[in-house]
């Protein structure tokens, strides 16, 4: 349908800017990630299918909304409404689950994704239309297709039709563009354009200055509530280790007994679990060495591991 030339903003520059540090309930985020070293981690249809199934499952569990997506061979784009203010937990669950699938199917060790994830905080209205178009036009920019409707791994055919797909908030997108004719016209208009991103010390935004100020204010209020919650938790007692482990496994999509501590990613997960059991559940090292993946370790070794993990977390 459309045949644009590549715009001047390269994918790498765009990805480097896409780092949002704030979120809050109701925030819209353009989220992306790519394979480590640019490898094709979604090289075939089965891989793309599994990833999207994972996204749908975690979106449902975390009570978020998926407005738009595009999965390419070596990276993905998602437009997510963070209904609960837990975007970080959602993305850890999605990336962690897919990483396990990828390693089991294709082998290898170490990280699967290049980063935790990249994200832009997006204002509603016109800016949300811009980022929707940008995501859906990605296959054209990459030279994969000449007609965006021919690309099978985006949400473009899930609007203004009865086609059953992966998104669960198509009505929000349909209301933005009003009708299919306006939707197609906007895509055509946006085919040669990049996004007017605004980089701040708080992260990257797509929106007005007023929106940025309001977002920062919402985030600051949420941080204060978070501090109050942590104080109440200390007064009321620790998180039961069973609940902490269950939340950890759900977030990362892996059982604690399956953590491969011979890999960098496995060591990172082990360190995170150790800090949680020690600080949030209040367990002693004697109690922790009875739990996978710490079974059989000496108290002194576990203590050293804990101190290193804490130092790394603080750096």
N, C-alpha and C positions, 0 to 999 in steps of 0.2 A: 504493500500500500504506500509506504513512504520509503525514500532512499536517500537519507542524509549523509553528508560527509562526516568524518570524525570531527568533533569540536576541539577547541584548543586546550581544554582542560583534560589532561590525561587521567586515566584511572588511578595511577599511583599518587598523583597530587591530591586527588579527591579523597582517596583512602587515608592519606596522611592527615588531612584536616578533620576527618570524621571521628572526633573523640569527644563525646559528651560526658561531663562529669556529674550532671544533675538529672534527677527525674522526680516525679511526684504522681499521685493517682490522677489519671486522665491525660497524661502527657503522651504526645505522639513522637515516635522515634523511627528514623530511617536507620536500620541496622544492617551491617554487612560484615563479612569475614571471607578470607580466601585461604587456600591451601598453603601450608608452609612451603617456602621457596617457590611459590606459584604453581605447584604441581596440581594436576587434574584430579582432585579428590571426589568429584562427581562425574567421573569419566563416562559412565553409561546410564541408561534409563533406570536400571535397578537401583543404582546409587542415588539418583535424583529422587526416585519414588520413595526410598527409605527415608531420605532426609525430610521430605515434605510430610510423610506420615509422622515422623518424630516431631516436627514443628506443630502439627495439628494436635497431637497428644499433649505436648507440654503447654501449648497455648490454652487448652481446655483445663488442664490441671492447675495452672497458675492464674486462671480467670482473666486472661488478656484477650485482645481482639487483633485479628490479622486482617489488614485492609488490602494488602498488595504484596506480591512476591515475584521474584525472578531467580531461577537457579541456573547458573552457567556451569561450564565444565570445571572451573577452578575457583569459583566464588559464588556467593549468594547475596541477594538483597531482600530485606523484609521491611514492610511498613507496619509497625506495631503500635497499638494503643495500650499503654501501660496502665491498666485499670486499678491496680493495687499498689503501685510504686515499687515493684519488685523486679524491674527489668534485669538486673544483674543475675538474680537467681534463675530467672527464666532462661537467659542465654547460656548460663553454665549448664543447665539441664539439657538444652538442645545440643550444644556443641559437645558436651561430654558423652551423651548417648550416641551421637553420630561417630565420634572418634573411636568408641569401642567397636561399633559395627565395622568401621573402615579397617581397623587393625586386624580384626578377626577374619575379614574377607580377603584383604590384600596383603597382610603381613607387615613386617617392619616394626620399628620401635620409635619412641619419641613423640613429639607433638604432631598433630594432624593439621591444626589451624595455625595460621601465622601469628594471630593475636587472640586475646580473649574475645573481643569483638570491637568494631568501630560503630559509632552512633552519632547522629545529628538530632537535636531537639527541634521539632517542626511546629510552626504556628498553623492554626486551622485556616480554612478559607483558601485563598489563592496559593499560599505556600504549600498547602497539602496537595493541591492540584499539580503544582510544579514537580514535587518529588514523586508523585504517582506516575506522572508522564516519564520522568527520568528513569525510574525503575523499569517500566514496561518497554521503553525504547532501548534498553541495554543490548538486546540481541542485534538490533540494527547497527548500533555504534560498534559492536564487535565484528560486524560483517557476517553474522551467522545466517541471517535471513534478509530478504528485501521487503517482506510483509510481516509485521509484528504478529498478526493473527495466525501465522504459520508456525510460530515458535511454541512448542508444546509445554514448556516448563516455566510459564509465567501465568499470572492470574487474569490475563487480558480477556479471555473468553468467558469469565465468570461474572461479568457485569451485564445488566440489561438483557438477561436471558435466563432460561430455566436450567441452565447447565449446572450440575452438581459438582462442586470443586472443593478446594481446601480453605478458602477464606471464610470467616464467620462474621464479617462486617461489610459485606458488599453494598448494603443499603447506604452506609455513610459515604462511600465513593460515588454511588449513583446520585445521591442528593447534591454532592459537590458539583457534578457536571450537568445535572438536570435530565439530559437525555443522551441517547447514543450518538446522535449527530453532533452534539456539542462536544462529547467525549472524543470522537474521532477528529474533529476539527482542532481541538486543543493538542492532541498528540501530533498532528501534522505541523501545527504552529511551533511546537516545542522541539521538534526533531533536531534542530541545529543548535540548541541552546544548552548552556551549562546552568548550574545553580548558584544564585547569589549568596553564598555562605558567609557567615560572620563569625570570625574566630575571636574568642574571648578567653580570659584566664579561667573561666568557669566551664569552658567547653565550646563546641561548635554549634551554631544556631542557624536555622533557616526561618527568618521572620523579622519583624520590625523591632526597633529599639525598645518600644513599650512592652512588647512581648518578652524580650530578654529580661527586662527589669522585673516584670511580673513573675517570670519563671524563677529567677534568683530568689525573690521574696518568698515564693511558695516553698522552695527548697530549704531556705533558712528556717522557716517555721517548722518544717518537717524534721530537720536536724534537732531542733530544740525538743520536740516531742520524743524523738528517739533517745535523747539523753535522759529524759524523764523516765522513759520505759526501762532503760538499763538500770537506773537507780532503784526503781521498784523491784526489778528482778533480783538485785542484790539483797534487798530487804526481805523478799519472799523466799529466797533460796535459789539453788542451782537448777538448770535444765536437766531432767532425767536423762541419763546416757542413752537409754533405749530410744527416746524421742529424738535426741540429737543425731544418733546413727541413722535412724529412719529418714530424717530430713536430709542428711548428708547423701545417703544413697539415692534418694529421689532427685535431689538437685543435680548430682553428677551422673546419674544413670548407671551406677556401678555398685555392686555389693562390696563391702569392705574387705571380704575375703578374696576378692578377685583383683585387688590393686596390685599392679606389677611394679614393685619398688626397684626394679633394675632399670627403669626408664625415668627420664626427667619428669615426665608428666605424672608418673606413679609416685615419685618422691614428693612432688608438689602436693598431691592429694593426701599422702601420708602425713606430711607436715601440717596441713590444714586440719585434718582429723585430730592429730595429737594436740594442737593448740585448743581446739574445741572441747575435747574431753577433759583437758587439764583446767581450762579457765571457765568454760560455760557450764560444764557438769561437775567441776570441782573434784575430779578423781585424783587419787594419788598415783605415783608411778607404779606402785605395787599392784594397784587395781588395773591400770592401763595395760600392763604386760600380759594380762589374761585375755586381751581383746585383739583380734586380727586388725592390722597386719603387724602387731607389736609382740606377738607371742614368742617366748623364748629369748627375748632380749634381756640384758642385764640392766639393773636400775641405773648404773652409772652411764651406760651407753644411751639409755633413753633420756636421761637428764641432759646429756650433751646435745642430743638431737633436738630436744625441746628448746634449749638456749639458742642453738643455731637457727632453728625455725623462727623463733621470736625476733632474733636480730635481722633476719632476712625480711620478715614481714614489716619491721619498722623502718627499713632502709628505703 
